[in-house]
Amino acid sequence: MDKFLEQRNKVRKVVAKQKLDALLITDQVNVRYLTGFSGSTSCLLIKPDGDTILSDPRYTIQIEEECPGLEAVIRPRSESTSKTLAKLLGKTTVGKLGIEAESVTIGQQERLFQHMPKWQPVPTKNVVEDFRQIKDKDEIAEMRRAIEIAAGAFGLIQQFLRTHQHMWEICSEISLCNMLVNQMREDGNEEFSSIVPESFSTIVGAGASAALPHATPSKQTLAGQSHVLFDWGCVVNGYASDMTRVLILDPNNKKLRTVYETVLQAQTAALAAIKPGKICEEIDEVARNIINDAGYGKHFGHGLGHGIGMRVHEEPRFAPGDKAELKPGMVITVEPGIYLKGWGGVRIEDMILVTKSGCEVLTKMVPKTFEEMV
């Protein structure tokens, strides 16, 4: 049995437990997770007796190649998705159809059910996403490859800046961003695939710009700056990597060293606290307490980290109020930060895999001590 059928069978058990007659998957990431189809327009119908992927003529060949053995229905261009779906379910059949509440708008729901008025829509949440939280060895392997590509590209950027200090005056945030992105693309980055449904823009912020957690690279150069922050990653076969490092341009800057060492200490403590059975908010608290005690508490405004996989931001999250329990197979970022308006910011981000006894830092090949970042 192929892994996609196994994953659909897990979902099928949830469908039965919730007493649904069928479940319609419209989130493109969830469709890919359950079928292997990497196109941008499709939906998947899961029923007790089988599954059907529904798409349009642009993807006929692609579905045949990526989803062998899965029943496929290619709707005519003159026919709406809702009409084709009605044919599959039966216009006069009475039943409960689960729909993904986070994926389907009110307007889409109205269109979906206009041709099958006897079907009752039942909103569902996180049916597939709950399974996606635990990564198997194949998924972890894809993420390791995404990390390798991102790490290699960043290493080239760091080496370039070390050996071309005379170019700092003309080297801009946006030029560094382009260099990093183009290198990852050459090495196999899938970042710009339409199956990645959320923004994955590379962040480069020098000096004061680094105080913006999601800084947009500008024409500002490195001239006169003490540090430059990079937040970047890539996607391989649908699975993402995500890291943040700060390159030190002025190693004699005492304030920069103090802030940097505080963030690194907070991250190190959080990493040591991660193990199965721990509650997510407890890990956030470990790092947040260290930053608070250093006097920078109000300058750490986001959660400590987020799940990552087929989306850059998934559940669970290291954040205040998140009661999720850590389990082996979860992959989560750990990224404390301190952001000071008008001066700059420091964030250090790694990806970890929760193991049976603790965690593995998947991004450990990218250095992060203050001295290594000079």
KEBAGU-559811 format. One record per residue (C-alpha): residue in three letters; residue number from 1; x, y, z. Coordinates in steps of 0.05 Angstrom, whole numbers. Example, Ala and Ser with C-alpha at 12.3 -4.5 7.8 and 13.67 -1.06 7.14 Angstrom:
// residues 2
pt martor:ALA pami:1 east:246 north:-90 up:156
pt martor:SER pami:2 east:273 north:-21 up:143
// end
This chain:
// residues 374
pt martor:MET pami:1 east:0 north:0 up:0
pt martor:ASP pami:2 east:30 north:67 up:-20
pt martor:LYS pami:3 east:40 north:120 up:33
pt martor:PHE pami:4 east:-13 north:167 up:3
pt martor:LEU pami:5 east:-67 north:113 up:9
pt martor:GLU pami:6 east:-45 north:100 up:80
pt martor:GLN pami:7 east:-53 north:173 up:96
pt martor:ARG pami:8 east:-122 north:176 up:63
pt martor:ASN pami:9 east:-143 north:115 up:103
pt martor:LYS pami:10 east:-125 north:151 up:168
pt martor:VAL pami:11 east:-169 north:209 up:146
pt martor:ARG pami:12 east:-224 north:160 up:126
pt martor:LYS pami:13 east:-227 north:135 up:198
pt martor:VAL pami:14 east:-238 north:207 up:221
pt martor:VAL pami:15 east:-293 north:214 up:170
pt martor:ALA pami:16 east:-327 north:152 up:198
pt martor:LYS pami:17 east:-318 north:175 up:269
pt martor:GLN pami:18 east:-350 north:242 up:254
pt martor:LYS pami:19 east:-407 north:206 up:218
pt martor:LEU pami:20 east:-395 north:241 up:152
pt martor:ASP pami:21 east:-416 north:210 up:86
pt martor:ALA pami:22 east:-357 north:242 up:51
pt martor:LEU pami:23 east:-302 north:294 up:62
pt martor:LEU pami:24 east:-281 north:346 up:10
pt martor:ILE pami:25 east:-208 north:367 up:14
pt martor:THR pami:26 east:-198 north:435 up:-19
pt martor:ASP pami:27 east:-134 north:459 up:15
pt martor:GLN pami:28 east:-81 north:448 up:-39
pt martor:VAL pami:29 east:-27 north:429 up:12
pt martor:ASN pami:30 east:-73 north:377 up:42
pt martor:VAL pami:31 east:-89 north:350 up:-27
pt martor:ARG pami:32 east:-15 north:343 up:-41
pt martor:TYR pami:33 east:-3 north:309 up:27
pt martor:LEU pami:34 east:-58 north:258 up:12
pt martor:THR pami:35 east:-45 north:245 up:-62
pt martor:GLY pami:36 east:24 north:270 up:-84
pt martor:PHE pami:37 east:-8 north:318 up:-135
pt martor:SER pami:38 east:32 north:382 up:-138
pt martor:GLY pami:39 east:-13 north:423 up:-183
pt martor:SER pami:40 east:-49 north:486 up:-162
pt martor:THR pami:41 east:-122 north:470 up:-177
pt martor:SER pami:42 east:-155 north:408 up:-150
pt martor:CYS pami:43 east:-198 north:379 up:-96
pt martor:LEU pami:44 east:-202 north:310 up:-65
pt martor:LEU pami:45 east:-265 north:272 up:-47
pt martor:ILE pami:46 east:-256 north:220 up:7
pt martor:LYS pami:47 east:-313 north:170 up:16
pt martor:PRO pami:48 east:-320 north:105 up:54
pt martor:ASP pami:49 east:-312 north:64 up:-9
pt martor:GLY pami:50 east:-257 north:103 up:-44
pt martor:ASP pami:51 east:-226 north:169 up:-64
pt martor:THR pami:52 east:-230 north:215 up:-125
pt martor:ILE pami:53 east:-186 north:273 up:-145
pt martor:LEU pami:54 east:-222 north:326 up:-185
pt martor:SER pami:55 east:-185 north:376 up:-229
pt martor:ASP pami:56 east:-186 north:410 up:-297
pt martor:PRO pami:57 east:-156 north:391 up:-366
pt martor:ARG pami:58 east:-91 north:428 up:-352
pt martor:TYR pami:59 east:-71 north:374 up:-304
pt martor:THR pami:60 east:-93 north:310 up:-339
pt martor:ILE pami:61 east:-23 north:284 up:-353
pt martor:GLN pami:62 east:6 north:309 up:-288
pt martor:ILE pami:63 east:-46 north:272 up:-246
pt martor:GLU pami:64 east:-33 north:209 up:-286
pt martor:GLU pami:65 east:41 north:214 up:-271
pt martor:GLU pami:66 east:37 north:236 up:-198
pt martor:CYS pami:67 east:-25 north:198 up:-175
pt martor:PRO pami:68 east:-23 north:128 up:-206
pt martor:GLY pami:69 east:-80 north:85 up:-182
pt martor:LEU pami:70 east:-121 north:143 up:-156
pt martor:GLU pami:71 east:-189 north:153 up:-190
pt martor:ALA pami:72 east:-187 north:220 up:-226
pt martor:VAL pami:73 east:-243 north:261 up:-256
pt martor:ILE pami:74 east:-225 north:317 up:-304
pt martor:ARG pami:75 east:-282 north:366 up:-309
pt martor:PRO pami:76 east:-299 north:396 up:-377
pt martor:ARG pami:77 east:-280 north:469 up:-384
pt martor:SER pami:78 east:-353 north:485 up:-394
pt martor:GLU pami:79 east:-372 north:454 up:-327
pt martor:SER pami:80 east:-362 north:483 up:-257
pt martor:THR pami:81 east:-328 north:444 up:-202
pt martor:SER pami:82 east:-393 north:443 up:-162
pt martor:LYS pami:83 east:-432 north:412 up:-220
pt martor:THR pami:84 east:-380 north:358 up:-231
pt martor:LEU pami:85 east:-379 north:345 up:-156
pt martor:ALA pami:86 east:-454 north:339 up:-155
pt martor:LYS pami:87 east:-450 north:285 up:-208
pt martor:LEU pami:88 east:-400 north:247 up:-165
pt martor:LEU pami:89 east:-442 north:252 up:-102
pt martor:GLY pami:90 east:-511 north:249 up:-134
pt martor:LYS pami:91 east:-556 north:309 up:-138
pt martor:THR pami:92 east:-614 north:276 up:-102
pt martor:THR pami:93 east:-573 north:238 up:-50
pt martor:VAL pami:94 east:-581 north:259 up:22
pt martor:GLY pami:95 east:-517 north:261 up:61
pt martor:LYS pami:96 east:-467 north:300 up:104
pt martor:LEU pami:97 east:-407 north:328 up:67
pt martor:GLY pami:98 east:-349 north:351 up:109
pt martor:ILE pami:99 east:-315 north:414 up:83
pt martor:GLU pami:100 east:-251 north:446 up:107
pt martor:ALA pami:101 east:-274 north:507 up:146
pt martor:GLU pami:102 east:-206 north:542 up:141
pt martor:SER pami:103 east:-203 north:532 up:65
pt martor:VAL pami:104 east:-273 north:545 up:39
pt martor:THR pami:105 east:-304 north:614 up:38
pt martor:ILE pami:106 east:-378 north:627 up:46
pt martor:GLY pami:107 east:-384 north:643 up:-28
pt martor:GLN pami:108 east:-347 north:579 up:-47
pt martor:GLN pami:109 east:-393 north:539 up:-2
pt martor:GLU pami:110 east:-454 north:568 up:-34
pt martor:ARG pami:111 east:-428 north:551 up:-103
pt martor:LEU pami:112 east:-408 north:481 up:-82
pt martor:PHE pami:113 east:-477 north:463 up:-57
pt martor:GLN pami:114 east:-520 north:497 up:-109
pt martor:HIS pami:115 east:-524 north:434 up:-150
pt martor:MET pami:116 east:-535 north:386 up:-92
pt martor:PRO pami:117 east:-586 north:419 up:-46
pt martor:LYS pami:118 east:-600 north:356 up:-6
pt martor:TRP pami:119 east:-528 north:350 up:18
pt martor:GLN pami:120 east:-513 north:381 up:85
pt martor:PRO pami:121 east:-447 north:419 up:92
pt martor:VAL pami:122 east:-410 north:402 up:157
pt martor:PRO pami:123 east:-350 north:447 up:174
pt martor:THR pami:124 east:-288 north:409 up:196
pt martor:LYS pami:125 east:-222 north:435 up:225
pt martor:ASN pami:126 east:-152 north:406 up:224
pt martor:VAL pami:127 east:-172 north:336 up:202
pt martor:VAL pami:128 east:-111 north:330 up:156
pt martor:GLU pami:129 east:-68 north:382 up:192
pt martor:ASP pami:130 east:-68 north:341 up:256
pt martor:PHE pami:131 east:-36 north:283 up:219
pt martor:ARG pami:132 east:13 north:329 up:185
pt martor:GLN pami:133 east:42 north:351 up:253
pt martor:ILE pami:134 east:79 north:284 up:259
pt martor:LYS pami:135 east:131 north:276 up:203
pt martor:ASP pami:136 east:153 north:208 up:178
pt martor:LYS pami:137 east:224 north:191 up:156
pt martor:ASP pami:138 east:210 north:209 up:83
pt martor:GLU pami:139 east:183 north:278 up:103
pt martor:ILE pami:140 east:242 north:290 up:149
pt martor:ALA pami:141 east:290 north:271 up:93
pt martor:GLU pami:142 east:259 north:322 up:46
pt martor:MET pami:143 east:266 north:376 up:100
pt martor:ARG pami:144 east:338 north:356 up:112
pt martor:ARG pami:145 east:351 north:367 up:38
pt martor:ALA pami:146 east:316 north:435 up:40
pt martor:ILE pami:147 east:361 north:453 up:99
pt martor:GLU pami:148 east:424 north:431 up:62
pt martor:ILE pami:149 east:407 north:475 up:3
pt martor:ALA pami:150 east:392 north:536 up:46
pt martor:ALA pami:151 east:454 north:525 up:89
pt martor:GLY pami:152 east:499 north:519 up:29
pt martor:ALA pami:153 east:472 north:583 up:-2
pt martor:PHE pami:154 east:481 north:622 up:63
pt martor:GLY pami:155 east:552 north:596 up:71
pt martor:LEU pami:156 east:569 north:627 up:3
pt martor:ILE pami:157 east:539 north:694 up:24
pt martor:GLN pami:158 east:579 north:694 up:88
pt martor:GLN pami:159 east:643 north:677 up:52
pt martor:PHE pami:160 east:629 north:731 up:0
pt martor:LEU pami:161 east:621 north:785 up:53
pt martor:ARG pami:162 east:683 north:763 up:90
pt martor:THR pami:163 east:727 north:766 up:29
pt martor:HIS pami:164 east:696 north:828 up:-3
pt martor:GLN pami:165 east:692 north:878 up:54
pt martor:HIS pami:166 east:711 north:933 up:5
pt martor:MET pami:167 east:643 north:922 up:-28
pt martor:TRP pami:168 east:601 north:933 up:34
pt martor:GLU pami:169 east:589 north:1006 up:14
pt martor:ILE pami:170 east:553 north:984 up:-49
pt martor:CYS pami:171 east:525 north:918 up:-25
pt martor:SER pami:172 east:450 north:927 up:-10
pt martor:GLU pami:173 east:399 north:886 up:27
pt martor:ILE pami:174 east:362 north:871 up:-37
pt martor:SER pami:175 east:426 north:850 up:-74
pt martor:LEU pami:176 east:443 north:802 up:-17
pt martor:CYS pami:177 east:372 north:775 up:-19
pt martor:ASN pami:178 east:375 north:763 up:-93
pt martor:MET pami:179 east:443 north:728 up:-87
pt martor:LEU pami:180 east:415 north:682 up:-33
pt martor:VAL pami:181 east:350 north:666 up:-69
pt martor:ASN pami:182 east:383 north:654 up:-136
pt martor:GLN pami:183 east:434 north:607 up:-106
pt martor:MET pami:184 east:379 north:566 up:-72
pt martor:ARG pami:185 east:340 north:565 up:-137
pt martor:GLU pami:186 east:400 north:538 up:-175
pt martor:ASP pami:187 east:409 north:483 up:-123
pt martor:GLY pami:188 east:337 north:459 up:-126
pt martor:ASN pami:189 east:293 north:507 up:-88
pt martor:GLU pami:190 east:218 north:497 up:-101
pt martor:GLU pami:191 east:201 north:562 up:-65
pt martor:PHE pami:192 east:164 north:593 up:-123
pt martor:SER pami:193 east:119 north:533 up:-136
pt martor:SER pami:194 east:45 north:550 up:-133
pt martor:ILE pami:195 east:34 north:494 up:-83
pt martor:VAL pami:196 east:68 north:536 up:-29
pt martor:PRO pami:197 east:6 north:577 up:-10
pt martor:GLU pami:198 east:37 north:629 up:35
pt martor:SER pami:199 east:90 north:682 up:29
pt martor:PHE pami:200 east:161 north:655 up:35
pt martor:SER pami:201 east:199 north:719 up:22
pt martor:THR pami:202 east:271 north:720 up:43
pt martor:ILE pami:203 east:284 north:773 up:96
pt martor:VAL pami:204 east:348 north:814 up:97
pt martor:GLY pami:205 east:353 north:872 up:145
pt martor:ALA pami:206 east:416 north:912 up:161
pt martor:GLY pami:207 east:424 north:955 up:223
pt martor:ALA pami:208 east:359 north:989 up:244
pt martor:SER pami:209 east:320 north:949 up:191
pt martor:ALA pami:210 east:334 north:886 up:231
pt martor:ALA pami:211 east:286 north:913 up:284
pt martor:LEU pami:212 east:230 north:894 up:237
pt martor:PRO pami:213 east:217 north:819 up:245
pt martor:HIS pami:214 east:191 north:815 up:173
pt martor:ALA pami:215 east:235 north:869 up:142
pt martor:THR pami:216 east:230 north:878 up:67
pt martor:PRO pami:217 east:299 north:881 up:34
pt martor:SER pami:218 east:314 north:951 up:9
pt martor:LYS pami:219 east:370 north:988 up:-27
pt martor:GLN pami:220 east:403 north:1004 up:40
pt martor:THR pami:221 east:475 north:982 up:39
pt martor:LEU pami:222 east:519 north:952 up:93
pt martor:ALA pami:223 east:560 north:1015 up:99
pt martor:GLY pami:224 east:564 north:1038 up:172
pt martor:GLN pami:225 east:520 north:981 up:197
pt martor:SER pami:226 east:538 north:937 up:257
pt martor:HIS pami:227 east:500 north:874 up:234
pt martor:VAL pami:228 east:454 north:845 up:182
pt martor:LEU pami:229 east:398 north:795 up:195
pt martor:PHE pami:230 east:379 north:739 up:146
pt martor:ASP pami:231 east:315 north:698 up:151
pt martor:TRP pami:232 east:312 north:649 up:94
pt martor:GLY pami:233 east:295 north:579 up:71
pt martor:CYS pami:234 east:274 north:537 up:12
pt martor:VAL pami:235 east:225 north:483 up:-7
pt martor:VAL pami:236 east:241 north:413 up:-34
pt martor:ASN pami:237 east:185 north:367 up:-58
pt martor:GLY pami:238 east:135 north:408 up:-18
pt martor:TYR pami:239 east:174 north:411 up:47
pt martor:ALA pami:240 east:204 north:475 up:74
pt martor:SER pami:241 east:264 north:497 up:114
pt martor:ASP pami:242 east:269 north:562 up:155
pt martor:MET pami:243 east:329 north:593 up:190
pt martor:THR pami:244 east:352 north:660 up:216
pt martor:ARG pami:245 east:423 north:683 up:227
pt martor:VAL pami:246 east:455 north:751 up:242
pt martor:LEU pami:247 east:522 north:767 up:210
pt martor:ILE pami:248 east:565 north:812 up:253
pt martor:LEU pami:249 east:597 north:870 up:215
pt martor:ASP pami:250 east:624 north:906 up:277
pt martor:PRO pami:251 east:650 north:855 up:327
pt martor:ASN pami:252 east:672 north:910 up:375
pt martor:ASN pami:253 east:601 north:935 up:385
pt martor:LYS pami:254 east:588 north:919 up:459
pt martor:LYS pami:255 east:512 north:929 up:456
pt martor:LEU pami:256 east:508 north:882 up:396
pt martor:ARG pami:257 east:547 north:829 up:433
pt martor:THR pami:258 east:503 north:836 up:495
pt martor:VAL pami:259 east:438 north:830 up:456
pt martor:TYR pami:260 east:464 north:773 up:413
pt martor:GLU pami:261 east:489 north:733 up:472
pt martor:THR pami:262 east:422 north:743 up:508
pt martor:VAL pami:263 east:384 north:716 up:449
pt martor:LEU pami:264 east:431 north:657 up:441
pt martor:GLN pami:265 east:427 north:641 up:515
pt martor:ALA pami:266 east:350 north:641 up:511
pt martor:GLN pami:267 east:351 north:595 up:451
pt martor:THR pami:268 east:401 north:547 up:482
pt martor:ALA pami:269 east:359 north:541 up:544
pt martor:ALA pami:270 east:296 north:528 up:504
pt martor:LEU pami:271 east:330 north:474 up:462
pt martor:ALA pami:272 east:353 north:439 up:526
pt martor:ALA pami:273 east:281 north:439 up:553
pt martor:ILE pami:274 east:249 north:406 up:492
pt martor:LYS pami:275 east:226 north:334 up:501
pt martor:PRO pami:276 east:164 north:293 up:490
pt martor:GLY pami:277 east:107 north:307 up:538
pt martor:LYS pami:278 east:127 north:380 up:549
pt martor:ILE pami:279 east:74 north:432 up:534
pt martor:CYS pami:280 east:91 north:482 up:480
pt martor:GLU pami:281 east:79 north:544 up:522
pt martor:GLU pami:282 east:128 north:518 up:574
pt martor:ILE pami:283 east:184 north:519 up:523
pt martor:ASP pami:284 east:166 north:590 up:503
pt martor:GLU pami:285 east:168 north:610 up:576
pt martor:VAL pami:286 east:239 north:584 up:585
pt martor:ALA pami:287 east:266 north:630 up:531
pt martor:ARG pami:288 east:221 north:688 up:549
pt martor:ASN pami:289 east:242 north:688 up:622
pt martor:ILE pami:290 east:315 north:696 up:602
pt martor:ILE pami:291 east:300 north:754 up:556
pt martor:ASN pami:292 east:255 north:785 up:610
pt martor:ASP pami:293 east:309 north:779 up:663
pt martor:ALA pami:294 east:359 north:814 up:616
pt martor:GLY pami:295 east:311 north:873 up:612
pt martor:TYR pami:296 east:288 north:862 up:540
pt martor:GLY pami:297 east:221 north:828 up:553
pt martor:LYS pami:298 east:179 north:881 up:518
pt martor:HIS pami:299 east:224 north:876 up:457
pt martor:PHE pami:300 east:207 north:802 up:444
pt martor:GLY pami:301 east:138 north:807 up:415
pt martor:HIS pami:302 east:126 north:741 up:378
pt martor:GLY pami:303 east:122 north:668 up:397
pt martor:LEU pami:304 east:185 north:627 up:405
pt martor:GLY pami:305 east:172 north:583 up:345
pt martor:HIS pami:306 east:124 north:548 up:298
pt martor:GLY pami:307 east:113 north:480 up:267
pt martor:ILE pami:308 east:141 north:473 up:197
pt martor:GLY pami:309 east:130 north:423 up:142
pt martor:MET pami:310 east:89 north:430 up:78
pt martor:ARG pami:311 east:74 north:500 up:102
pt martor:VAL pami:312 east:125 north:547 up:130
pt martor:HIS pami:313 east:79 north:560 up:190
pt martor:GLU pami:314 east:41 north:501 up:218
pt martor:GLU pami:315 east:18 north:475 up:285
pt martor:PRO pami:316 east:41 north:467 up:339
pt martor:ARG pami:317 east:71 north:533 up:362
pt martor:PHE pami:318 east:118 north:552 up:418
pt martor:ALA pami:319 east:77 north:610 up:443
pt martor:PRO pami:320 east:41 north:634 up:506
pt martor:GLY pami:321 east:-26 north:597 up:512
pt martor:ASP pami:322 east:-8 north:539 up:466
pt martor:LYS pami:323 east:-26 north:476 up:506
pt martor:ALA pami:324 east:-3 north:426 up:452
pt martor:GLU pami:325 east:39 north:369 up:478
pt martor:LEU pami:326 east:104 north:355 up:444
pt martor:LYS pami:327 east:109 north:287 up:409
pt martor:PRO pami:328 east:165 north:252 up:371
pt martor:GLY pami:329 east:164 north:269 up:298
pt martor:MET pami:330 east:143 north:342 up:306
pt martor:VAL pami:331 east:188 north:392 up:271
pt martor:ILE pami:332 east:187 north:462 up:301
pt martor:THR pami:333 east:228 north:525 up:296
pt martor:VAL pami:334 east:261 north:557 up:357
pt martor:GLU pami:335 east:271 north:631 up:344
pt martor:PRO pami:336 east:277 north:680 up:402
pt martor:GLY pami:337 east:290 north:753 up:384
pt martor:ILE pami:338 east:302 north:822 up:411
pt martor:TYR pami:339 east:282 north:882 up:369
pt martor:LEU pami:340 east:302 north:954 up:387
pt martor:LYS pami:341 east:271 north:1010 up:346
pt martor:GLY pami:342 east:323 north:1054 up:313
pt martor:TRP pami:343 east:380 north:1007 up:330
pt martor:GLY pami:344 east:365 north:939 up:301
pt martor:GLY pami:345 east:347 north:869 up:321
pt martor:VAL pami:346 east:375 north:800 up:333
pt martor:ARG pami:347 east:338 north:734 up:320
pt martor:ILE pami:348 east:369 north:665 up:319
pt martor:GLU pami:349 east:326 north:611 up:289
pt martor:ASP pami:350 east:337 north:536 up:283
pt martor:MET pami:351 east:293 north:478 up:264
pt martor:ILE pami:352 east:287 north:420 up:313
pt martor:LEU pami:353 east:259 north:350 up:309
pt martor:VAL pami:354 east:227 north:324 up:372
pt martor:THR pami:355 east:257 north:256 up:387
pt martor:LYS pami:356 east:240 north:202 up:438
pt martor:SER pami:357 east:287 north:232 up:490
pt martor:GLY pami:358 east:294 north:305 up:471
pt martor:CYS pami:359 east:306 north:340 up:405
pt martor:GLU pami:360 east:354 north:341 up:346
pt martor:VAL pami:361 east:374 north:408 up:318
pt martor:LEU pami:362 east:366 north:397 up:244
pt martor:THR pami:363 east:401 north:462 up:225
pt martor:LYS pami:364 east:463 north:451 up:268
pt martor:MET pami:365 east:509 north:455 up:208
pt martor:VAL pami:366 east:498 north:530 up:205
pt martor:PRO pami:367 east:543 north:564 up:257
pt martor:LYS pami:368 east:512 north:614 up:306
pt martor:THR pami:369 east:561 north:636 up:360
pt martor:PHE pami:370 east:579 north:710 up:360
pt martor:GLU pami:371 east:650 north:696 up:337
pt martor:GLU pami:372 east:628 north:649 up:281
pt martor:MET pami:373 east:580 north:703 up:255
pt martor:VAL pami:374 east:634 north:756 up:249
// end
